[in-house]
Amino acid sequence: MLRTALTVALSLLPLATHAQTVGQGRVNDEFDRPALLGAGWVASTGPGCSIATSSAAAHRGDGGLAVIDTNGAMGSGQHAFVEVSGLGASPTYRVRLWTRRLTPATQENVHVAVLNTSLNTYFFEATYGGSTVLAGHDRSDAYSFAQDSASYSDGGWHLLEGVVTGLDSTSGARELYFDGQRLLRQTGIDFSGATLDQVKVGKSVSINERFQGEVDVDDVRVDPNPQASTVVLSSDAGPLSTADCARVTVGLVDSETSSPAPAPYDVDVVVQGTQDATLYPVPDCQGTASRVWTIAKGATAVTGSVRFDDRGTAQVTARHVDFLSGSPALFSVQRPGGGGGGSASAGGGSVGGGGQGTRPFEVACGCGSAPTFGVLAAAVALVRRRRR
């Protein structure tokens, strides 16, 4: 089994006074500060390795965490990480972060997430590079792993999520998600006597691999509860005419069960529509039109409305750079009195509805999935034919 290089190790010790946090037992850091130290993190680097906040490493906002390794040597001295402490005991913890590999000199795997326990063992390790691996130790320090051929080494940003359950019990489990899809899972792990002890971000260990290159990390969150990963849309509108107002709900769901998940901050979602759509951040098509709808911190959804000025197959999409994008909401629009048309569709059918397989593999980076653009192209072509 490849025991790798680069780490985002998540630990639990007294939380840094200036680290961005959202309550006891939680970490939320966007790495937007120009100075990393003094914000509650303690840094450690080995020969040929560096770690710092950088605007070039940002997934969103003003900064991200750039971890650079120019040293291909193996061993525990080859590291570059920052550490923060202060989370409480919980039987379950989740970690989510955005990550990308840049210009790797080798295809060696990289530790991107490692959870260290009070027993001083890594009980959750997520690595990617030539393949993707979920691994860790149990109470007796026995090591096991699960592996998938997916590499995620395309130079783009990917959402990585880890879940550890059953801490301080004999029925522990660990799961690994990439881009909202569960990739690997291990169950029946003895975690008795173990609690989460440290959160490290960066390359915390290099055992028997020779990774060289850069890995960027941003928007790191640690929380006992499921965290929002995907923006979804829903509408109960039936066939519409161009005079009708249709309600549309934009919500956040988690990756584990597609259940509604609270916004970690005020999330300004960009909403767009076809067929000359006019969008409103309120449910009744009144007031000032806007393509920015806000899901308030702690809320799971916001309901707005749309009116289409042209007939055909219309759609509404929603995106935010910190979250994946679900399927568009589809509508059949006729001229007033025209009749016909089908029901609206919105991906999973409701906020939190639908399975993981209903989501396109789309990272919310301003790019779209093939299914989304296929529907859009079909709608535009239909309008053009009818106008001729």
N, C-alpha and C positions, 0 to 999 in steps of 0.2 A: 504494500500500500504506500502510495506516495505521501510522505509527511512533509508539509510544504513550508513556504516562505512567508507569505504576506498575511497580516492578521488585522482584523478588527476584533479585538478581544473585548468582550463586554464584562465589566466587573462591577462589583457592588461594595463600595467603601464610602466614607462621608462625602457627600456630594459637593463639588466645587462651588464656592460661594458665588462666582460670577458665571458659571456655566448656565446656558439657557435650560431651564427646567420647567416642568408643568405639574409639579406636585411631588409629594413623598413617593419614593419608589419608582421615579421616572426620570429619564434623561431626554432632552430634546435640544439638539445643537445643530445649527446651520453653518458654523464655521465662517461667519461673515466678518469676524473681527480681524483687523490687520495684524494684531499680535496674539499669538496662540497662548503663550505662557502668561500668567497673571489672570487668566480667565478660569482658573480652577484645574487646568490640566498640568500634569508633570510629564516632561518629555525625556526620552532616552533613545540614543542612537548609537549604532556601531560603525566600524570603519566602512567608508564608501556609501553610507546610507544617510538619508535626510528626511525630515518630515516638517511641513510648515503649511500654514494657510496661504492660499493663492487664489487670485481672481480667475486665473486660467484653469483652475481645478474645480470651479463652481459648476454644479448642476443647475442651480438657480441662485438668485441673490448675488451678493458681492464676493463670496469666497467659498472655497471648498478645501478639503485636506489633501495635499499632494504628498505621496509617499514615493520616494525615489531610491532605487537600489542600483548602484553601479558596480557593486562587488559581487561576483559570482561565487564567492566562497560559501561553504556550508558551515553550520554550527550555531550554537545559541548566541554567540556574540554578534552575529550579523542581524541586526534588528533596527527598527525605527518605529517607535510608537509613542502615543501619549496615553496617560492614564488618569481617570477621574474616579471618585469614590462617593458613596453615600446612599445607596439604595437599601431598602428594607427587605426582610425575609418574605418570600412568597413561594408557594408550590409551583407557580407557573411564571415564566417570563418570555416575552417576545422582543426581538430586535429587528429593526428594519433600517435599511440604508440604501442609498443609490451609489453604484460603483461602476468604474470602467477601467479597463487595462489599456494603457497607451504604449506604443512602440516597445513591446517586450523583446529583449534580445534573445530570449529563449521561450519555449512553449511550456516551461515548468509551471506546475500549479502554484496558486497563491492562496494563502490563508486570508480570507476576507472577514471572517467572524469567528471568534473564539470566546467561549465563556469559561471562566476559571472559577473553581469552587473553593469553599472554605477548607477543603481537604487538600488544596493545592494541586488539583488535577484539572486538565482541560476536559470538561464533560460535554462540550459542544464545539465542533470545528467544522466550518464551511470553507471549502477551497474550490477554486476554479482556474482553468487555464487550458491544458490539453484535454481535461475532462472536468466533471463536477463531482465533488465528494462530500458526503456528510459523515462525520466520524466523531469519536470521543471515547473517554474512559468511563468506567463505572466506579463504584465505591472501592473495589479491590484493585483498581488501576488497570483492569483488563481493557484492552483496546479493541474496538470493532468499527466497521465502516460500511457504507453503501455507496455505490458509484454509478454515475450515468455518463454517457458519451458526450452530452452537451458541453460545449466549451465556453460560450459567451465571451469569446475573445475577439470580437469584431471591432473593437475600438469605440463602441457606443455605450451609452448609459443603460444600466439594467437595475431593476429593483430587486434587491435580495432581502428575504425575510426568513428569520429563524424562530422556531417555537420549541421551548423546552417545558415539558409538563412532568408532574410527579416528583418534584424535588423533595428530598428527605423522605422518600418512600422506595419500595421495592418494585414499583410498577411505573417507572419513568419512561419517557418517550422523547424523541427529538424529530423535528421535521424541517425541511428546507424548501423554500419557495423561490422561484425566479420569475419575475414579471407576472406575478399573480397566480402562477400555476404550481401546484405541489409537485416537486420533482423527486424527492427522496424522503423516506421515513424509516425510523427504527423504533421498536417497542420492546417492552419487557426488560428495561434496564434498571439495575439496582442503584438508586441514587440515595440510599438511606444515609442519614447523617450529613448530607451535602446541601449547602445553600450557595446562592450566587455571591461571589466575593469580589470580583474585579471587572471593570470595564476598561479595556485597552483598545485604542483605535490606531491602526497602522500595522506594520510588520513586526509582530511580537516575537517570532521565532523562525529560524531557518534550520531545519534538522538535517535532511539528506537530499535537498534539492538546491539548484543553482539559479533561482529566478533572478533576472536582471531586467530593469525597466521601471515604468511608473504605473502606479495604481492610484486613482483619485477616488475620494469618498466624500459624500455630502449628505446632509439631512439625516443624521443618525438619531434614532429614537429607540429607547428601551422602556418597556411598559409591561406590567403584569397582564393587562387586558388586550384583546385583539385590536389591531390598529388599522386605520383606513388605508386602503391601497388603490382603490379604483373609483373613478367617477362614473356613475350610471344614470340613465334617463328612463322615465316612465311617463305614460299618459293613458288615461282611460277614454280619450276622445274616439268617437266613431267616425264615419264618413263626414267630411267637412265641405262647406262651400267657402268661397273666397270672402264671404262676409262674417264667417264664424270666428269665435275666440276659443282656442283650445288651451287647457291647462297642461303644463309640463312640469314634472318634478325632477330636479337634479339632486342626486344623493351620493353619499360615500358608503362603500361597503368594504369589508375585510376580505382577505384571500382565503381564509380557512373555511368559511361556510357561506360566503356572500351575504352575510348579515349586515344591517346598518351599523356604521361605525362613526364615532364622533369626530368632528373636525378638530385637529390639534391647535388651530388658530383660525382667524377669520379667512376662509378660503374663497378668493375671488375667482370664480369659474368663468371662462370665456365661452359663451353660448353663441352658436351660429345656425342659420337656417337657409334652405334653398327656397325657390319659388317666390322670390321677393318677400321673404319673411320679415315681419316686424316683431321684435321680441321685447317683452316687458318683464321686469323683475317682480311683478305682482300678479296675482291669479286672474285678474279680470280685464286685462288689456287696457287698463286706464293709466293715466299719468304719463311720465316721460319714458320713452323707449330706451332700452339699454341692452347691450350684449354682455355685460358683466353682472353676474348674479352672485351674491355672497352667501355662502353657508357659514353661519355664525359659529364661532368657537364653541365647542361642546354640542352643537346641533348635528344632526345626521343628514339633513336635506333642506332644500329651499324650493318652493313652488312658485313658478312664474307662468307666463302665458305667451301665446304666439298667434298671429293672424297672417295667413298667406294671401298674397295679392294675385297669384297666378295659379292655374289649375295644374294638375299632374301629380306625380309621386313626389311628395316633399319629405324632407328630413330635417331634424334638428340634432346637432352634435354639441358636445360639451367637453372641455379639456382644461387641465391645469398641469403645469410642468412638474409638480411634486407628486402627481398621481397618474396611474395608468388610465386609459380611456376605454370605456365600454362601448357597446354597439349604439348606433344612432337610433333616435325615435323616428319612425316612419309614419307618414300620413297620406291618405288619398284625398285630393282636393278637387272639387268640381266647381263649375260656375253656379251661381245661385239658381236653384230650380233645376239643375242638371241631373241630380239624382246619381245613383250608382256609387261605385267606389267601395273600398274595403275598409276594414278596421285599422286603427293605428296599431303600430307595433313598436316596442321599445326594448330591444335586447332581451333581458331576462324577464320582462313583463311587468316588473314592479321594482321599486327601490329595494335592493336586497334580494330580489328574485333571481331565478335562473342559476344554473350551475357554472362552474369555472370554465367549462368547455364553451360557453356561449360568448366569452369575451375574445375579441381578436387579440393576437399577440402584438400589442401596440404600446410602445413606451411614449408617455405624454411629453414629447419633446418638440411639439409643433409638427411632427410628421404624422401620417395617417396610415392605417392598415389597408391592405388590399380590399377587404370587404367594404370598408367605408368609402373608399374612392370609387369602387365599382358601382355602388348604388348611386353616388353623386353623378358619375358620368352617364349612367343610364337615365337619370332624371333630367339632366341637361339636354341629352339627345332627344328625349321625348318632347320637351318643350319646343326645341328648335323645329322638329318635324311638324308640330301642330301650328306653329306660327307661319309656316310657309304657305 
